[in-house]
Amino acid sequence: MKERLIKMQNAVTEGLNDASEAPSGISGGDAVKMKAYIEAGDVLSGSIISDAMACSMATSESNARMGVIVATPTAGAAGILPGVLFSLHKNT
């Protein structure tokens, strides 16, 4: 589990710092934009939800760029669990 958690954290970190587009062109840069929005300090939905969204998008975009992810529960929904876990970790 520790190894999987580290892989999730790496995907989140990569996605929050990489604004490049995925090879398919389907996604890219939204997590970086969300991070900037949060850092501006005027989030409408609160820090827990905003951070969960940013981390989820970051993981999803890392997946789209062919990065290493943990398919939790599937590769298509890979961002949901890291989004919730890392947002709660940061905000509680």
DRENTORKOL-3810 file (N, C-alpha, C; in nm, 4 decimals):
REM DRENTORKOL-3810
@n.u->0.0816; n.v->-0.1188; n.w->0.0000; ca.u->0.0000; ca.v->0.0000; ca.w->0.0000; c.u->0.0869; c.v->0.1264; c.w->0.0000
@n.u->0.1970; n.v->0.1209; n.w->0.0732; ca.u->0.2845; ca.v->0.2382; ca.w->0.0775; c.u->0.3362; c.v->0.2720; c.w->-0.0626
@n.u->0.3748; n.v->0.1692; n.w->-0.1378; ca.u->0.4244; ca.v->0.1906; ca.w->-0.2737; c.u->0.3159; c.v->0.2528; c.w->-0.3622
@n.u->0.1932; n.v->0.2058; n.w->-0.3462; ca.u->0.0829; ca.v->0.2603; ca.w->-0.4247; c.u->0.0547; c.v->0.4051; c.w->-0.3870
@n.u->0.0620; n.v->0.4347; n.w->-0.2608; ca.u->0.0407; ca.v->0.5720; ca.w->-0.2142; c.u->0.1479; c.v->0.6651; c.w->-0.2702
@n.u->0.2703; n.v->0.6187; n.w->-0.2747; ca.u->0.3803; ca.v->0.6986; ca.w->-0.3318; c.u->0.3566; c.v->0.7223; c.w->-0.4809
@n.u->0.3099; n.v->0.6213; n.w->-0.5530; ca.u->0.2799; ca.v->0.6372; ca.w->-0.6963; c.u->0.1683; c.v->0.7394; c.w->-0.7159
@n.u->0.0670; n.v->0.7339; n.w->-0.6290; ca.u->-0.0414; ca.v->0.8313; ca.w->-0.6374; c.u->0.0112; c.v->0.9723; c.w->-0.6135
@n.u->0.0944; n.v->0.9881; n.w->-0.5109; ca.u->0.1512; ca.v->1.1196; ca.w->-0.4797; c.u->0.2359; c.v->1.1714; c.w->-0.5951
@n.u->0.3129; n.v->1.0848; n.w->-0.6563; ca.u->0.3943; ca.v->1.1262; ca.w->-0.7709; c.u->0.3079; c.v->1.1730; c.w->-0.8872
@n.u->0.1973; n.v->1.1036; n.w->-0.9120; ca.u->0.1067; ca.v->1.1431; ca.w->-1.0204; c.u->0.0435; c.v->1.2792; c.w->-0.9905
@n.u->0.0052; n.v->1.3010; n.w->-0.8660; ca.u->-0.0521; ca.v->1.4304; ca.w->-0.8265; c.u->0.0510; c.v->1.5410; c.w->-0.8431
@n.u->0.1701; n.v->1.5192; n.w->-0.7908; ca.u->0.2760; ca.v->1.6205; ca.w->-0.7993; c.u->0.3093; c.v->1.6527; c.w->-0.9443
@n.u->0.3234; n.v->1.5483; n.w->-1.0261; ca.u->0.3541; ca.v->1.5687; ca.w->-1.1679; c.u->0.2439; c.v->1.6491; c.w->-1.2355
@n.u->0.1200; n.v->1.6102; n.w->-1.2115; ca.u->0.0076; ca.v->1.6773; ca.w->-1.2762; c.u->-0.0109; c.v->1.8214; c.w->-1.2340
@n.u->0.0211; n.v->1.8526; n.w->-1.1089; ca.u->0.0068; ca.v->1.9902; ca.w->-1.0598; c.u->0.1170; c.v->2.0824; c.w->-1.1104
@n.u->0.2211; n.v->2.0248; n.w->-1.1687; ca.u->0.3343; ca.v->2.1051; ca.w->-1.2148; c.u->0.3615; c.v->2.0948; c.w->-1.3645
@n.u->0.2803; n.v->2.0193; n.w->-1.4362; ca.u->0.3018; ca.v->1.9985; ca.w->-1.5794; c.u->0.1790; c.v->2.0454; c.w->-1.6562
@n.u->0.1915; n.v->2.1552; n.w->-1.7256; ca.u->0.0792; ca.v->2.2108; ca.w->-1.8013; c.u->0.0752; c.v->2.1620; c.w->-1.9452
@n.u->0.1598; n.v->2.0660; n.w->-1.9799; ca.u->0.1635; ca.v->2.0194; ca.w->-2.1179; c.u->0.0376; c.v->1.9403; c.w->-2.1534
@n.u->0.0089; n.v->1.9384; n.w->-2.2806; ca.u->-0.1066; ca.v->1.8662; ca.w->-2.3314; c.u->-0.0736; c.v->1.7182; c.w->-2.3451
@n.u->-0.1732; n.v->1.6341; n.w->-2.3231; ca.u->-0.1561; ca.v->1.4901; ca.w->-2.3428; c.u->-0.1342; c.v->1.4611; c.w->-2.4909
@n.u->-0.0645; n.v->1.3526; n.w->-2.5240; ca.u->-0.0409; ca.v->1.3188; ca.w->-2.6648; c.u->-0.1704; c.v->1.3103; c.w->-2.7463
@n.u->-0.2784; n.v->1.2678; n.w->-2.6842; ca.u->-0.4060; ca.v->1.2562; ca.w->-2.7542; c.u->-0.4727; c.v->1.3917; c.w->-2.7741
@n.u->-0.4283; n.v->1.4924; n.w->-2.6982; ca.u->-0.4893; ca.v->1.6247; ca.w->-2.7041; c.u->-0.6160; c.v->1.6365; c.w->-2.6221
@n.u->-0.6501; n.v->1.5304; n.w->-2.5505; ca.u->-0.7761; ca.v->1.5285; ca.w->-2.4767; c.u->-0.7724; c.v->1.6112; c.w->-2.3479
@n.u->-0.6546; n.v->1.6278; n.w->-2.2909; ca.u->-0.6455; ca.v->1.7040; ca.w->-2.1666; c.u->-0.5055; c.v->1.7610; c.w->-2.1505
@n.u->-0.4929; n.v->1.8450; n.w->-2.0497; ca.u->-0.3625; ca.v->1.9010; ca.w->-2.0176; c.u->-0.3724; c.v->2.0436; c.w->-1.9690
@n.u->-0.3108; n.v->2.0683; n.w->-1.8561; ca.u->-0.3014; ca.v->2.2035; ca.w->-1.8032; c.u->-0.4112; c.v->2.2465; c.w->-1.7083
@n.u->-0.5187; n.v->2.1708; n.w->-1.6996; ca.u->-0.6284; ca.v->2.2115; ca.w->-1.6116; c.u->-0.5913; c.v->2.2023; c.w->-1.4638
@n.u->-0.5131; n.v->2.1029; n.w->-1.4270; ca.u->-0.4711; ca.v->2.0898; ca.w->-1.2870; c.u->-0.3826; c.v->2.2074; c.w->-1.2470
@n.u->-0.2947; n.v->2.2507; n.w->-1.3364; ca.u->-0.2082; ca.v->2.3655; ca.w->-1.3090; c.u->-0.2932; c.v->2.4914; c.w->-1.2924
@n.u->-0.3951; n.v->2.5073; n.w->-1.3761; ca.u->-0.4851; ca.v->2.6223; ca.w->-1.3650; c.u->-0.5620; c.v->2.6186; c.w->-1.2330
@n.u->-0.6087; n.v->2.5005; n.w->-1.1941; ca.u->-0.6824; ca.v->2.4868; ca.w->-1.0684; c.u->-0.5920; c.v->2.5181; c.w->-0.9504
@n.u->-0.4675; n.v->2.4736; n.w->-0.9561; ca.u->-0.3710; ca.v->2.5025; ca.w->-0.8504; c.u->-0.3511; c.v->2.6539; c.w->-0.8378
@n.u->-0.3378; n.v->2.7232; n.w->-0.9503; ca.u->-0.3206; ca.v->2.8689; ca.w->-0.9481; c.u->-0.4443; c.v->2.9376; c.w->-0.8908
@n.u->-0.5615; n.v->2.8870; n.w->-0.9247; ca.u->-0.6864; ca.v->2.9409; ca.w->-0.8722; c.u->-0.6913; c.v->2.9265; c.w->-0.7196
@n.u->-0.6520; n.v->2.8099; n.w->-0.6709; ca.u->-0.6509; ca.v->2.7860; ca.w->-0.5259; c.u->-0.5498; c.v->2.8783; c.w->-0.4584
@n.u->-0.4323; n.v->2.8916; n.w->-0.5176; ca.u->-0.3282; ca.v->2.9753; ca.w->-0.4587; c.u->-0.3667; c.v->3.1230; c.w->-0.4580
@n.u->-0.4568; n.v->3.1631; n.w->-0.5473; ca.u->-0.5057; ca.v->3.3010; ca.w->-0.5483; c.u->-0.5922; c.v->3.3289; c.w->-0.4256
@n.u->-0.6462; n.v->3.2226; n.w->-0.3648; ca.u->-0.7134; ca.v->3.2337; ca.w->-0.2370; c.u->-0.8612; c.v->3.2629; c.w->-0.2375
@n.u->-0.9251; n.v->3.2682; n.w->-0.3495; ca.u->-1.0669; ca.v->3.3017; ca.w->-0.3532; c.u->-1.1471; c.v->3.1862; c.w->-0.4113
@n.u->-1.1471; n.v->3.0728; n.w->-0.3415; ca.u->-1.2143; ca.v->2.9534; ca.w->-0.3927; c.u->-1.3607; c.v->2.9519; c.w->-0.3495
@n.u->-1.4478; n.v->2.9207; n.w->-0.4413; ca.u->-1.5912; ca.v->2.9223; ca.w->-0.4147; c.u->-1.6392; c.v->2.8020; c.w->-0.3345
@n.u->-1.5795; n.v->2.6873; n.w->-0.3560; ca.u->-1.6310; ca.v->2.5652; ca.w->-0.2944; c.u->-1.5541; c.v->2.5203; c.w->-0.1710
@n.u->-1.4602; n.v->2.5988; n.w->-0.1244; ca.u->-1.3825; ca.v->2.5625; ca.w->-0.0071; c.u->-1.2565; c.v->2.4868; c.w->-0.0428
@n.u->-1.1660; n.v->2.4816; n.w->0.0519; ca.u->-1.0343; ca.v->2.4244; ca.w->0.0242; c.u->-1.0366; c.v->2.2724; c.w->0.0070
@n.u->-1.1198; n.v->2.2015; n.w->0.0798; ca.u->-1.1215; ca.v->2.0553; ca.w->0.0685; c.u->-1.1671; c.v->2.0125; c.w->-0.0710
@n.u->-1.2762; n.v->2.0678; n.w->-0.1171; ca.u->-1.3282; ca.v->2.0302; ca.w->-0.2490; c.u->-1.2352; c.v->2.0799; c.w->-0.3593
@n.u->-1.1859; n.v->2.2017; n.w->-0.3464; ca.u->-1.0972; ca.v->2.2573; ca.w->-0.4488; c.u->-0.9684; c.v->2.1766; c.w->-0.4608
@n.u->-0.9092; n.v->2.1414; n.w->-0.3474; ca.u->-0.7876; ca.v->2.0602; ca.w->-0.3509; c.u->-0.8153; c.v->1.9207; c.w->-0.4067
@n.u->-0.9303; n.v->1.8639; n.w->-0.3730; ca.u->-0.9660; ca.v->1.7322; ca.w->-0.4274; c.u->-0.9791; c.v->1.7393; c.w->-0.5791
@n.u->-1.0392; n.v->1.8466; n.w->-0.6281; ca.u->-1.0524; ca.v->1.8638; ca.w->-0.7729; c.u->-0.9156; c.v->1.8766; c.w->-0.8386
@n.u->-0.8283; n.v->1.9571; n.w->-0.7810; ca.u->-0.6954; ca.v->1.9772; ca.w->-0.8391; c.u->-0.6160; c.v->1.8467; c.w->-0.8413
@n.u->-0.6176; n.v->1.7737; n.w->-0.7304; ca.u->-0.5428; ca.v->1.6474; ca.w->-0.7243; c.u->-0.6018; c.v->1.5425; c.w->-0.8176
@n.u->-0.7332; n.v->1.5394; n.w->-0.8288; ca.u->-0.7978; ca.v->1.4444; ca.w->-0.9205; c.u->-0.7629; c.v->1.4755; c.w->-1.0649
@n.u->-0.7712; n.v->1.6036; n.w->-1.1017; ca.u->-0.7347; ca.v->1.6425; ca.w->-1.2381; c.u->-0.5872; c.v->1.6136; c.w->-1.2656
@n.u->-0.5031; n.v->1.6391; n.w->-1.1667; ca.u->-0.3593; ca.v->1.6154; ca.w->-1.1838; c.u->-0.3317; c.v->1.4685; c.w->-1.2141
@n.u->-0.3968; n.v->1.3793; n.w->-1.1409; ca.u->-0.3768; ca.v->1.2367; ca.w->-1.1633; c.u->-0.4319; c.v->1.1942; c.w->-1.2987
@n.u->-0.5488; n.v->1.2441; n.w->-1.3314; ca.u->-0.6092; ca.v->1.2117; ca.w->-1.4604; c.u->-0.5223; c.v->1.2591; c.w->-1.5767
@n.u->-0.4666; n.v->1.3796; n.w->-1.5644; ca.u->-0.3807; ca.v->1.4311; ca.w->-1.6700; c.u->-0.2481; c.v->1.3560; c.w->-1.6775
@n.u->-0.1966; n.v->1.3132; n.w->-1.5638; ca.u->-0.0763; ca.v->1.2304; ca.w->-1.5636; c.u->-0.1038; c.v->1.0990; c.w->-1.6364
@n.u->-0.2199; n.v->1.0427; n.w->-1.6129; ca.u->-0.2621; ca.v->0.9205; ca.w->-1.6813; c.u->-0.2699; c.v->0.9449; c.w->-1.8321
@n.u->-0.3288; n.v->1.0561; n.w->-1.8727; ca.u->-0.3445; ca.v->1.0865; ca.w->-2.0155; c.u->-0.2094; c.v->1.1088; c.w->-2.0843
@n.u->-0.1085; n.v->1.1519; n.w->-2.0057; ca.u->0.0261; ca.v->1.1707; ca.w->-2.0612; c.u->0.1078; c.v->1.0421; c.w->-2.0565
@n.u->0.0420; n.v->0.9324; n.w->-2.0263; ca.u->0.1039; ca.v->0.7997; ca.w->-2.0196; c.u->0.1982; c.v->0.7857; c.w->-1.9009
@n.u->0.1713; n.v->0.8608; n.w->-1.7939; ca.u->0.2501; ca.v->0.8496; ca.w->-1.6720; c.u->0.2084; c.v->0.7283; c.w->-1.5910
@n.u->0.2839; n.v->0.6976; n.w->-1.4881; ca.u->0.2521; ca.v->0.5850; ca.w->-1.4004; c.u->0.1451; c.v->0.6289; c.w->-1.3019
@n.u->0.0372; n.v->0.5538; n.w->-1.2966; ca.u->-0.0720; ca.v->0.5810; ca.w->-1.2041; c.u->-0.1091; c.v->0.4524; c.w->-1.1320
@n.u->-0.1922; n.v->0.4662; n.w->-1.0305; ca.u->-0.2528; ca.v->0.3510; ca.w->-0.9654; c.u->-0.3985; c.v->0.3512; c.w->-1.0103
@n.u->-0.4416; n.v->0.2477; n.w->-1.0799; ca.u->-0.5777; ca.v->0.2402; ca.w->-1.1321; c.u->-0.6735; c.v->0.2107; c.w->-1.0171
@n.u->-0.7257; n.v->0.3172; n.w->-0.9573; ca.u->-0.8108; ca.v->0.3046; ca.w->-0.8387; c.u->-0.9446; c.v->0.3734; c.w->-0.8596
@n.u->-1.0491; n.v->0.3121; n.w->-0.8949; ca.u->-1.0676; ca.v->0.1691; ca.w->-0.9192; c.u->-1.0302; c.v->0.1287; c.w->-1.0612
@n.u->-1.0344; n.v->0.2257; n.w->-1.1548; ca.u->-0.9961; ca.v->0.1970; ca.w->-1.2932; c.u->-0.9052; c.v->0.3091; c.w->-1.3413
@n.u->-0.8407; n.v->0.2904; n.w->-1.4548; ca.u->-0.7547; ca.v->0.3956; ca.w->-1.5078; c.u->-0.8357; c.v->0.5197; c.w->-1.5428
@n.u->-0.9577; n.v->0.5026; n.w->-1.5880; ca.u->-1.0424; ca.v->0.6163; ca.w->-1.6217; c.u->-1.0821; c.v->0.6996; c.w->-1.5023
@n.u->-1.0920; n.v->0.6377; n.w->-1.3867; ca.u->-1.1302; ca.v->0.7071; ca.w->-1.2640; c.u->-1.0129; c.v->0.7164; c.w->-1.1669
@n.u->-0.8916; n.v->0.7104; n.w->-1.2196; ca.u->-0.7727; ca.v->0.7017; ca.w->-1.1356; c.u->-0.7514; c.v->0.8228; c.w->-1.0461
@n.u->-0.8095; n.v->0.9365; n.w->-1.0780; ca.u->-0.7858; ca.v->1.0568; ca.w->-0.9993; c.u->-0.8708; c.v->1.0692; c.w->-0.8753
@n.u->-0.9782; n.v->0.9960; n.w->-0.8659; ca.u->-1.0743; ca.v->1.0172; ca.w->-0.7581; c.u->-1.0156; c.v->0.9850; c.w->-0.6207
@n.u->-0.9610; n.v->0.8683; n.w->-0.6038; ca.u->-0.9057; ca.v->0.8308; ca.w->-0.4736; c.u->-0.7885; c.v->0.9198; c.w->-0.4328
@n.u->-0.6903; n.v->0.9447; n.w->-0.5196; ca.u->-0.5829; ca.v->1.0367; ca.w->-0.4797; c.u->-0.6357; c.v->1.1772; c.w->-0.4496
@n.u->-0.7350; n.v->1.2206; n.w->-0.5251; ca.u->-0.7924; ca.v->1.3522; ca.w->-0.4999; c.u->-0.8476; c.v->1.3645; c.w->-0.3597
@n.u->-0.9244; n.v->1.2670; n.w->-0.3205; ca.u->-0.9842; ca.v->1.2685; ca.w->-0.1862; c.u->-0.8771; c.v->1.2521; c.w->-0.0784
@n.u->-0.7902; n.v->1.1535; n.w->-0.0949; ca.u->-0.6885; ca.v->1.1268; ca.w->0.0077; c.u->-0.5959; c.v->1.2446; c.w->0.0320
@n.u->-0.5418; n.v->1.3018; n.w->-0.0754; ca.u->-0.4442; ca.v->1.4086; ca.w->-0.0577; c.u->-0.5077; c.v->1.5406; c.w->-0.0185
@n.u->-0.6333; n.v->1.5610; n.w->-0.0572; ca.u->-0.7040; ca.v->1.6801; ca.w->-0.0118; c.u->-0.7318; c.v->1.6709; c.w->0.1380
@n.u->-0.7788; n.v->1.5565; n.w->0.1830; ca.u->-0.8045; ca.v->1.5393; ca.w->0.3263; c.u->-0.6747; c.v->1.5491; c.w->0.4070
@n.u->-0.5678; n.v->1.4926; n.w->0.3541; ca.u->-0.4390; ca.v->1.5000; ca.w->0.4225; c.u->-0.3942; c.v->1.6453; c.w->0.4386
@n.u->-0.4111; n.v->1.7237; n.w->0.3351; ca.u->-0.3693; ca.v->1.8637; ca.w->0.3378; c.u->-0.4582; c.v->1.9497; c.w->0.4269
@n.u->-0.5861; n.v->1.9203; n.w->0.4308; ca.u->-0.6828; ca.v->2.0087; ca.w->0.4942; c.u->-0.7335; c.v->1.9649; c.w->0.6310
@n.u->-0.6830; n.v->1.8542; n.w->0.6835; ca.u->-0.7316; ca.v->1.8132; ca.w->0.8169; c.u->-0.6162; c.v->1.7969; c.w->0.9120
END
